[in-house]
Amino acid sequence: MGAPDGTAADAERSDAARNRARLLEAARCLVSEHGAEHVSMEAVAKEAGVGKGTLFRRFGDRDGLLVALLDEAEAEFHEAYTSGPPPLGPGAPAADRLTAFGCALISRIAAVADLGASLARQLRLRNRNASATGRAFHRHVSTLLRESGVDGDHDMLAHALLAFTTIETADYLGGACDIPTERLQTTWADLVRLVTRPDGLDGEDREAGTP
């Protein structure tokens, strides 16, 4: 049997896009009404008016669906740290942007109403890190470390720094240890300072060889 002609293929892609949009809208509604932790694949399929098999084929499993929702929910924050006003966005020194980025993440994790944090909390760490959002966070931190003049393995240092901002770490320190968000943010700022300015100098002073 021959391949479908262009018209049929376009129609199939259009149908797939509409189905995906309908499923994501159904999932968003359920998350808004009941919270991400209570949303099941069965409930989403029923809300969207499709068979559960269609949902699994489209997203693989519940984590796949939540990752798709997470990447959508993080679009505004991505815009803020890539092209928004400084110090989170461009226009501030790299170390200051890195400080602002981590502090913003920690604040969002502590915010009960933050949709991105709520969705991320339902994902396994490996899936969270492998998502477009997780990869973008790592890439951003690695880039800022390089731009700040850090002498080291920027990719691995980015993993090390981001480990402090994981849901698991923040929930344990903020919940079980009762450490306030402001202290976590201060610690993040200290980590950035120690990594980017180990000798107490800023990047320009190090390059100029200031004693």
Accessible surface in RSA format (square Angstrom, percent):
REM  Atomic radii and reference values for relative SASA: ProtOr
REM  Chains: A
REM  Algorithm: Lee & Richards
REM  Probe-radius: 1.40
REM  Slices: 20
REM RES _ NUM      All-atoms   Total-Side   Main-Chain    Non-polar    All polar
REM                ABS   REL    ABS   REL    ABS   REL    ABS   REL    ABS   REL
RES MET A   1   247.07 127.9 155.82 103.1  91.25 217.3 132.91 113.0 114.15 151.2
RES GLY A   2    64.16  79.1   0.00   N/A  64.16  79.1  40.24 110.4  23.93  53.6
RES ALA A   3    96.15  88.4  59.85  92.4  36.30  82.6  65.99  92.9  30.15  79.9
RES PRO A   4    84.44  61.5  59.63  54.4  24.81  90.2  70.80  58.5  13.65  84.8
RES ASP A   5    96.60  67.7  82.17  81.8  14.44  34.1  46.05 108.4  50.56  50.4
RES GLY A   6    50.46  62.2   0.00   N/A  50.46  62.2  37.78 103.7  12.68  28.4
RES THR A   7   109.61  78.0 102.22 103.6   7.39  17.6  68.65  92.2  40.96  61.9
RES ALA A   8    47.12  43.3  36.27  56.0  10.85  24.7  42.83  60.3   4.28  11.3
RES ALA A   9    22.22  20.4  20.99  32.4   1.24   2.8  21.82  30.7   0.40   1.1
RES ASP A  10    77.68  54.4  72.41  72.1   5.27  12.5  27.66  65.1  50.02  49.9
RES ALA A  11    51.49  47.3  43.68  67.4   7.81  17.8  51.01  71.8   0.48   1.3
RES GLU A  12   115.16  66.1 110.00  83.2   5.16  12.3  43.36  83.9  71.79  58.6
RES ARG A  13   147.93  62.1 141.42  72.1   6.52  15.5  74.86 102.3  73.07  44.3
RES SER A  14    47.28  40.0  38.83  51.8   8.45  19.5  28.77  61.3  18.51  25.9
RES ASP A  15    66.24  46.4  64.99  64.7   1.26   3.0  20.98  49.4  45.26  45.1
RES ALA A  16    28.37  26.1  25.60  39.5   2.76   6.3  27.46  38.7   0.91   2.4
RES ALA A  17    61.46  56.5  49.72  76.7  11.74  26.7  56.80  80.0   4.65  12.3
RES ARG A  18   144.67  60.7 137.38  70.0   7.29  17.4  75.36 103.0  69.31  42.0
RES ASN A  19    41.18  28.4  41.03  39.7   0.15   0.4   0.34   0.8  40.84  39.5
RES ARG A  20   102.19  42.9 102.19  52.1   0.00   0.0  28.48  38.9  73.71  44.7
RES ALA A  21    57.64  53.0  51.07  78.8   6.58  15.0  55.86  78.7   1.78   4.7
RES ARG A  22   117.63  49.4 110.17  56.2   7.47  17.8  51.24  70.0  66.40  40.2
RES LEU A  23     0.05   0.0   0.05   0.0   0.00   0.0   0.05   0.0   0.00   0.0
RES LEU A  24     4.27   2.4   4.27   3.1   0.00   0.0   4.27   3.0   0.00   0.0
RES GLU A  25    85.07  48.8  85.07  64.4   0.00   0.0  43.20  83.6  41.88  34.2
RES ALA A  26     6.24   5.7   2.52   3.9   3.72   8.5   5.88   8.3   0.37   1.0
RES ALA A  27     0.00   0.0   0.00   0.0   0.00   0.0   0.00   0.0   0.00   0.0
RES ARG A  28    87.01  36.5  81.17  41.4   5.84  13.9  48.36  66.1  38.65  23.4
RES CYS A  29    43.47  32.9  38.11  42.5   5.36  12.6   8.03  20.3  35.44  38.2
RES LEU A  30    15.43   8.6  15.43  11.0   0.00   0.0  15.43  10.8   0.00   0.0
RES VAL A  31    11.13   7.3   6.59   6.0   4.54  10.9   6.59   5.7   4.54  12.3
RES SER A  32    97.84  82.7  60.57  80.8  37.27  85.9  33.95  72.3  63.89  89.5
RES GLU A  33   120.95  69.4  84.26  63.7  36.68  87.3  38.20  73.9  82.74  67.6
RES HIS A  34   102.63  56.1  85.49  59.4  17.14  43.8  61.68  63.6  40.95  47.6
RES GLY A  35    22.82  28.1   0.00   N/A  22.82  28.1  20.39  55.9   2.44   5.5
RES ALA A  36     1.13   1.0   0.00   0.0   1.13   2.6   0.00   0.0   1.13   3.0
RES GLU A  37    96.03  55.1  73.18  55.4  22.86  54.4  29.61  57.3  66.42  54.2
RES HIS A  38   128.28  70.1  98.99  68.8  29.30  74.9  67.03  69.1  61.25  71.3
RES VAL A  39     5.86   3.9   2.22   2.0   3.64   8.8   3.77   3.3   2.09   5.7
RES SER A  40    47.30  40.0  45.65  60.9   1.65   3.8  38.62  82.2   8.68  12.2
RES MET A  41    14.11   7.3  11.61   7.7   2.51   6.0  11.53   9.8   2.59   3.4
RES GLU A  42   110.78  63.6 104.58  79.1   6.20  14.8  32.58  63.0  78.21  63.9
RES ALA A  43    37.30  34.3  27.96  43.1   9.34  21.2  34.82  49.0   2.48   6.6
RES VAL A  44     0.00   0.0   0.00   0.0   0.00   0.0   0.00   0.0   0.00   0.0
RES ALA A  45     4.08   3.7   4.08   6.3   0.00   0.0   4.08   5.7   0.00   0.0
RES LYS A  46   178.35  87.0 156.13  95.8  22.22  52.9 106.87  96.2  71.48  76.1
RES GLU A  47    92.60  53.2  62.57  47.3  30.03  71.5   8.87  17.2  83.73  68.4
RES ALA A  48     9.07   8.3   0.00   0.0   9.07  20.6   3.57   5.0   5.50  14.6
RES GLY A  49    64.01  78.9   0.00   N/A  64.01  78.9  35.39  97.1  28.62  64.1
RES VAL A  50    30.71  20.2  10.54   9.5  20.16  48.6  20.54  17.8  10.17  27.6
RES GLY A  51    46.30  57.1   0.00   N/A  46.30  57.1  36.55 100.3   9.75  21.8
RES LYS A  52    88.06  43.0  80.06  49.1   8.00  19.1  45.22  40.7  42.84  45.6
RES GLY A  53    36.86  45.5   0.00   N/A  36.86  45.5  28.61  78.5   8.25  18.5
RES THR A  54    29.78  21.2  28.31  28.7   1.47   3.5  11.87  15.9  17.90  27.1
RES LEU A  55     0.00   0.0   0.00   0.0   0.00   0.0   0.00   0.0   0.00   0.0
RES PHE A  56    78.53  39.3  73.84  45.7   4.69  12.2  73.99  44.9   4.54  13.0
RES ARG A  57   189.27  79.5 151.71  77.3  37.56  89.4  81.82 111.8 107.44  65.1
RES ARG A  58    90.54  38.0  64.23  32.7  26.31  62.6  10.38  14.2  80.16  48.6
RES PHE A  59    22.48  11.2   6.25   3.9  16.22  42.2  13.32   8.1   9.16  26.2
RES GLY A  60    51.45  63.5   0.00   N/A  51.45  63.5  34.71  95.3  16.74  37.5
RES ASP A  61    61.03  42.8  61.03  60.7   0.00   0.0  26.03  61.3  35.01  34.9
RES ARG A  62    67.16  28.2  65.35  33.3   1.81   4.3  41.30  56.4  25.86  15.7
RES ASP A  63    16.10  11.3  14.74  14.7   1.36   3.2   4.28  10.1  11.82  11.8
RES GLY A  64    24.12  29.7   0.00   N/A  24.12  29.7  18.69  51.3   5.43  12.2
RES LEU A  65     0.92   0.5   0.92   0.7   0.00   0.0   0.92   0.6   0.00   0.0
RES LEU A  66     0.54   0.3   0.54   0.4   0.00   0.0   0.54   0.4   0.00   0.0
RES VAL A  67    29.09  19.1  29.09  26.3   0.00   0.0  29.09  25.3   0.00   0.0
RES ALA A  68    11.35  10.4   4.24   6.5   7.11  16.2   9.80  13.8   1.55   4.1
RES LEU A  69     5.62   3.1   3.70   2.6   1.91   4.8   3.70   2.6   1.91   5.2
RES LEU A  70     3.24   1.8   3.24   2.3   0.00   0.0   3.24   2.3   0.00   0.0
RES ASP A  71    43.74  30.6  32.64  32.5  11.10  26.2  20.75  48.8  22.99  22.9
RES GLU A  72    80.73  46.3  62.45  47.2  18.29  43.5  43.88  84.9  36.86  30.1
RES ALA A  73    30.81  28.3   2.01   3.1  28.81  65.5  13.38  18.8  17.43  46.2
RES GLU A  74    11.71   6.7  11.42   8.6   0.29   0.7   5.62  10.9   6.09   5.0
RES ALA A  75    60.92  56.0  50.38  77.7  10.54  24.0  56.45  79.5   4.48  11.9
RES GLU A  76   149.64  85.9 140.08 106.0   9.56  22.8  59.43 115.0  90.21  73.7
RES PHE A  77    20.83  10.4  16.43  10.2   4.40  11.5  19.63  11.9   1.19   3.4
RES HIS A  78    76.73  41.9  76.62  53.3   0.12   0.3  49.20  50.7  27.53  32.0
RES GLU A  79   106.32  61.0 106.14  80.3   0.18   0.4  40.17  77.7  66.15  54.0
RES ALA A  80    31.69  29.1  27.44  42.4   4.25   9.7  31.21  44.0   0.48   1.3
RES TYR A  81     3.15   1.5   3.15   1.8   0.00   0.0   2.18   1.6   0.97   1.2
RES THR A  82    54.09  38.5  37.61  38.1  16.48  39.3  35.33  47.5  18.76  28.4
RES SER A  83    70.51  59.6  40.92  54.6  29.59  68.2  40.01  85.2  30.49  42.7
RES GLY A  84    15.54  19.2   0.00   N/A  15.54  19.2  11.30  31.0   4.24   9.5
RES PRO A  85   109.84  80.1  99.69  90.9  10.15  36.9 106.19  87.7   3.65  22.7
RES PRO A  86    72.59  52.9  54.07  49.3  18.51  67.3  54.28  44.8  18.31 113.8
RES PRO A  87    75.21  54.8  75.17  68.5   0.03   0.1  75.21  62.1   0.00   0.0
RES LEU A  88    34.80  19.4  34.72  24.8   0.07   0.2  34.72  24.4   0.07   0.2
RES GLY A  89     0.00   0.0   0.00   N/A   0.00   0.0   0.00   0.0   0.00   0.0
RES PRO A  90    61.06  44.5  53.13  48.4   7.92  28.8  53.86  44.5   7.20  44.7
RES GLY A  91    77.24  95.3   0.00   N/A  77.24  95.3  35.21  96.6  42.03  94.1
RES ALA A  92    23.02  21.2   7.66  11.8  15.36  34.9  11.47  16.2  11.55  30.6
RES PRO A  93    84.29  61.4  71.14  64.9  13.14  47.8  83.62  69.0   0.67   4.1
RES ALA A  94    15.78  14.5   5.75   8.9  10.03  22.8   6.95   9.8   8.83  23.4
RES ALA A  95     9.89   9.1   8.21  12.7   1.68   3.8   8.90  12.5   0.99   2.6
RES ASP A  96    60.26  42.2  56.72  56.5   3.53   8.4  11.69  27.5  48.57  48.4
RES ARG A  97    26.33  11.1  26.33  13.4   0.00   0.0   2.28   3.1  24.05  14.6
RES LEU A  98     0.12   0.1   0.12   0.1   0.00   0.0   0.12   0.1   0.00   0.0
RES THR A  99    38.29  27.2  38.29  38.8   0.00   0.0  29.15  39.1   9.15  13.8
RES ALA A 100    21.18  19.5  11.41  17.6   9.77  22.2  18.37  25.9   2.81   7.4
RES PHE A 101     0.00   0.0   0.00   0.0   0.00   0.0   0.00   0.0   0.00   0.0
RES GLY A 102     0.00   0.0   0.00   N/A   0.00   0.0   0.00   0.0   0.00   0.0
RES CYS A 103    27.74  21.0  27.39  30.6   0.35   0.8  15.02  38.1  12.72  13.7
RES ALA A 104    25.28  23.2  17.02  26.3   8.26  18.8  24.66  34.7   0.62   1.6
RES LEU A 105    12.06   6.7  12.06   8.6   0.00   0.0  12.06   8.5   0.00   0.0
RES ILE A 106     3.59   2.0   2.63   2.0   0.95   2.3   2.63   1.9   0.95   2.6
RES SER A 107    51.19  43.3  48.12  64.2   3.07   7.1  10.20  21.7  41.00  57.4
RES ARG A 108    42.56  17.9  41.06  20.9   1.50   3.6  28.28  38.6  14.29   8.7
RES ILE A 109    18.48  10.5  13.40  10.0   5.08  12.2  13.40   9.6   5.08  13.8
RES ALA A 110    57.55  52.9  25.77  39.8  31.78  72.3  35.75  50.3  21.80  57.7
RES ALA A 111    45.53  41.9  34.29  52.9  11.24  25.6  43.62  61.4   1.91   5.1
RES VAL A 112   146.05  96.1 122.89 111.3  23.16  55.8 131.41 114.2  14.64  39.7
RES ALA A 113   100.56  92.5  66.96 103.3  33.61  76.4  77.33 108.9  23.23  61.5
RES ASP A 114    29.38  20.6  20.70  20.6   8.68  20.5   9.52  22.4  19.86  19.8
RES LEU A 115    80.57  44.9  73.35  52.5   7.23  18.2  75.59  53.1   4.98  13.4
RES GLY A 116     2.65   3.3   0.00   N/A   2.65   3.3   0.25   0.7   2.41   5.4
RES ALA A 117     7.08   6.5   2.01   3.1   5.06  11.5   6.50   9.1   0.58   1.5
RES SER A 118    30.85  26.1  27.49  36.7   3.36   7.7  16.01  34.1  14.84  20.8
RES LEU A 119     1.55   0.9   1.55   1.1   0.00   0.0   1.55   1.1   0.00   0.0
RES ALA A 120    11.05  10.2  11.05  17.0   0.00   0.0  11.05  15.6   0.00   0.0
RES ARG A 121    88.02  37.0  68.51  34.9  19.52  46.5  42.98  58.7  45.04  27.3
RES GLN A 122    51.71  28.9  33.05  24.2  18.67  44.4   3.66   7.8  48.05  36.4
RES LEU A 123     5.98   3.3   0.00   0.0   5.98  15.0   1.15   0.8   4.83  13.0
RES ARG A 124   127.05  53.3 119.66  61.0   7.39  17.6  68.77  94.0  58.29  35.3
RES LEU A 125    77.84  43.4  72.52  51.9   5.32  13.4  72.52  50.9   5.32  14.3
RES ARG A 126   167.54  70.3 156.11  79.6  11.43  27.2  68.90  94.2  98.64  59.8
RES ASN A 127    36.86  25.4  33.59  32.5   3.27   7.9   6.61  15.9  30.25  29.2
RES ARG A 128    24.85  10.4  24.69  12.6   0.16   0.4  22.49  30.7   2.36   1.4
RES ASN A 129    83.18  57.4  74.99  72.5   8.19  19.7  23.63  56.9  59.55  57.6
RES ALA A 130    61.16  56.2  48.62  75.0  12.54  28.5  55.35  77.9   5.82  15.4
RES SER A 131     5.62   4.7   0.06   0.1   5.56  12.8   5.48  11.7   0.13   0.2
RES ALA A 132    48.47  44.6  41.01  63.3   7.46  17.0  42.38  59.7   6.09  16.1
RES THR A 133    15.09  10.7   9.64   9.8   5.46  13.0  12.06  16.2   3.03   4.6
RES GLY A 134    12.63  15.6   0.00   N/A  12.63  15.6   7.86  21.6   4.77  10.7
RES ARG A 135   129.29  54.3 124.11  63.3   5.18  12.3  53.86  73.6  75.43  45.7
RES ALA A 136     9.42   8.7   7.47  11.5   1.95   4.4   7.68  10.8   1.74   4.6
RES PHE A 137    31.78  15.9  31.78  19.7   0.00   0.0  31.78  19.3   0.00   0.0
RES HIS A 138    34.49  18.8  34.49  24.0   0.00   0.0  20.25  20.9  14.24  16.6
RES ARG A 139   138.59  58.2 135.59  69.1   3.00   7.1  65.34  89.3  73.24  44.4
RES HIS A 140    21.45  11.7  16.12  11.2   5.33  13.6  10.74  11.1  10.71  12.5
RES VAL A 141     0.00   0.0   0.00   0.0   0.00   0.0   0.00   0.0   0.00   0.0
RES SER A 142     6.74   5.7   6.74   9.0   0.00   0.0   4.07   8.7   2.67   3.7
RES THR A 143    36.97  26.3  36.97  37.5   0.00   0.0  25.90  34.8  11.06  16.7
RES LEU A 144     1.71   1.0   1.69   1.2   0.02   0.1   1.69   1.2   0.02   0.1
RES LEU A 145     0.00   0.0   0.00   0.0   0.00   0.0   0.00   0.0   0.00   0.0
RES ARG A 146   129.57  54.4 118.33  60.3  11.24  26.8  49.15  67.2  80.42  48.7
RES GLU A 147   109.65  62.9  73.98  56.0  35.66  84.9  36.31  70.2  73.33  59.9
RES SER A 148    14.62  12.4   2.70   3.6  11.91  27.4  10.80  23.0   3.82   5.3
RES GLY A 149    42.80  52.8   0.00   N/A  42.80  52.8  26.79  73.5  16.01  35.9
RES VAL A 150    15.52  10.2   5.33   4.8  10.19  24.6   8.08   7.0   7.45  20.2
RES ASP A 151   148.65 104.1 114.83 114.3  33.82  80.0  39.48  92.9 109.17 108.9
RES GLY A 152    40.11  49.5   0.00   N/A  40.11  49.5  25.92  71.1  14.20  31.8
RES ASP A 153    83.72  58.6  69.03  68.7  14.69  34.7  35.43  83.4  48.29  48.2
RES HIS A 154    40.81  22.3  37.75  26.2   3.06   7.8  25.62  26.4  15.19  17.7
RES ASP A 155    77.74  54.5  76.57  76.2   1.17   2.8  15.74  37.0  62.00  61.8
RES MET A 156   115.89  60.0 112.70  74.6   3.19   7.6  89.43  76.0  26.46  35.1
RES LEU A 157    54.38  30.3  53.97  38.6   0.41   1.0  54.34  38.2   0.04   0.1
RES ALA A 158     0.00   0.0   0.00   0.0   0.00   0.0   0.00   0.0   0.00   0.0
RES HIS A 159    98.24  53.7  90.94  63.2   7.29  18.7  54.97  56.7  43.26  50.3
RES ALA A 160    65.99  60.7  44.01  67.9  21.98  50.0  53.91  75.9  12.08  32.0
RES LEU A 161     8.61   4.8   7.47   5.3   1.14   2.9   8.61   6.0   0.00   0.0
RES LEU A 162    25.31  14.1  23.91  17.1   1.40   3.5  24.15  17.0   1.16   3.1
RES ALA A 163    52.40  48.2  46.54  71.8   5.86  13.3  49.16  69.2   3.24   8.6
RES PHE A 164    37.71  18.9  30.91  19.1   6.80  17.7  34.38  20.8   3.33   9.5
RES THR A 165    10.23   7.3   4.41   4.5   5.82  13.9   0.00   0.0  10.23  15.5
RES THR A 166    28.08  20.0  22.49  22.8   5.59  13.3  25.24  33.9   2.84   4.3
RES ILE A 167    11.65   6.6  11.14   8.3   0.51   1.2  11.14   8.0   0.51   1.4
RES GLU A 168    87.29  50.1  77.05  58.3  10.24  24.4  67.35 130.3  19.94  16.3
RES THR A 169    40.31  28.7  34.64  35.1   5.67  13.5  20.70  27.8  19.61  29.6
RES ALA A 170    10.11   9.3   4.93   7.6   5.18  11.8   5.99   8.4   4.12  10.9
RES ASP A 171    58.29  40.8  47.57  47.3  10.72  25.4  29.64  69.8  28.65  28.6
RES TYR A 172   131.84  61.6 125.53  71.4   6.31  16.4  90.80  68.2  41.04  50.6
RES LEU A 173    36.47  20.3  36.47  26.1   0.00   0.0  36.47  25.6   0.00   0.0
RES GLY A 174    31.62  39.0   0.00   N/A  31.62  39.0  15.53  42.6  16.08  36.0
RES GLY A 175    53.59  66.1   0.00   N/A  53.59  66.1  34.68  95.2  18.91  42.3
RES ALA A 176    82.24  75.6  34.67  53.5  47.57 108.2  47.73  67.2  34.52  91.4
RES CYS A 177    52.10  39.4  27.60  30.8  24.51  57.6  14.70  37.2  37.41  40.3
RES ASP A 178   121.19  84.9 106.48 106.0  14.71  34.8  26.81  63.1  94.39  94.1
RES ILE A 179    32.86  18.7  28.64  21.3   4.21  10.1  29.19  21.0   3.67  10.0
RES PRO A 180    74.51  54.3  62.66  57.1  11.85  43.1  74.49  61.5   0.01   0.1
RES THR A 181    36.18  25.7  31.57  32.0   4.61  11.0  15.24  20.5  20.94  31.7
RES GLU A 182   117.62  67.5 115.36  87.3   2.26   5.4  62.88 121.6  54.74  44.7
RES ARG A 183   147.98  62.1 142.68  72.7   5.30  12.6  37.86  51.7 110.12  66.7
RES LEU A 184    12.93   7.2  12.90   9.2   0.03   0.1  12.93   9.1   0.00   0.0
RES GLN A 185    40.68  22.7  39.96  29.2   0.71   1.7   8.67  18.5  32.01  24.3
RES THR A 186    81.31  57.8  76.18  77.2   5.13  12.2  54.38  73.0  26.93  40.7
RES THR A 187    51.03  36.3  50.81  51.5   0.21   0.5  32.49  43.6  18.54  28.0
RES TRP A 188     0.00   0.0   0.00   0.0   0.00   0.0   0.00   0.0   0.00   0.0
RES ALA A 189    32.78  30.1  28.88  44.6   3.90   8.9  29.16  41.1   3.62   9.6
RES ASP A 190    54.21  38.0  54.19  53.9   0.01   0.0   9.31  21.9  44.89  44.8
RES LEU A 191    56.64  31.5  56.64  40.5   0.00   0.0  56.64  39.8   0.00   0.0
RES VAL A 192     2.25   1.5   2.25   2.0   0.00   0.0   2.25   2.0   0.00   0.0
RES ARG A 193   119.54  50.2 116.36  59.3   3.19   7.6  53.41  73.0  66.13  40.1
RES LEU A 194   100.86  56.2  92.22  66.0   8.64  21.7  92.41  64.9   8.45  22.7
RES VAL A 195    38.30  25.2  26.55  24.0  11.75  28.3  31.96  27.8   6.34  17.2
RES THR A 196     2.42   1.7   1.52   1.5   0.90   2.1   1.22   1.6   1.20   1.8
RES ARG A 197    77.00  32.3  73.28  37.4   3.72   8.9   8.72  11.9  68.28  41.4
RES PRO A 198   100.04  72.9  65.40  59.6  34.64 125.9  67.65  55.9  32.39 201.3
RES ASP A 199    81.87  57.3  48.48  48.3  33.39  78.9  43.36 102.0  38.51  38.4
RES GLY A 200    65.51  80.8   0.00   N/A  65.51  80.8  33.86  92.9  31.64  70.9
RES LEU A 201    42.52  23.7  41.09  29.4   1.44   3.6  42.52  29.9   0.00   0.0
RES ASP A 202    58.97  41.3  55.09  54.8   3.88   9.2  17.42  41.0  41.55  41.4
RES GLY A 203    24.25  29.9   0.00   N/A  24.25  29.9  15.29  42.0   8.96  20.1
RES GLU A 204   141.05  81.0 134.23 101.5   6.82  16.2  50.15  97.0  90.90  74.2
RES ASP A 205    50.53  35.4  50.35  50.1   0.18   0.4   0.22   0.5  50.31  50.2
RES ARG A 206    61.45  25.8  40.14  20.5  21.31  50.7  31.47  43.0  29.98  18.2
RES GLU A 207   154.60  88.8 114.62  86.7  39.98  95.2  51.15  98.9 103.46  84.5
RES ALA A 208    83.21  76.5  41.46  64.0  41.75  95.0  53.78  75.7  29.43  78.0
RES GLY A 209    57.36  70.7   0.00   N/A  57.36  70.7  34.04  93.4  23.31  52.2
RES THR A 210    58.51  41.6  48.25  48.9  10.26  24.5  39.33  52.8  19.17  29.0
RES PRO A 211   158.07 115.2 102.14  93.1  55.93 203.3 139.65 115.3  18.42 114.5
END  Absolute sums over single chains surface
CHAIN  1 A    11656.0       9124.5       2531.6       6659.3       4996.7
END  Absolute sums over all chains
TOTAL         11656.0       9124.5       2531.6       6659.3       4996.7
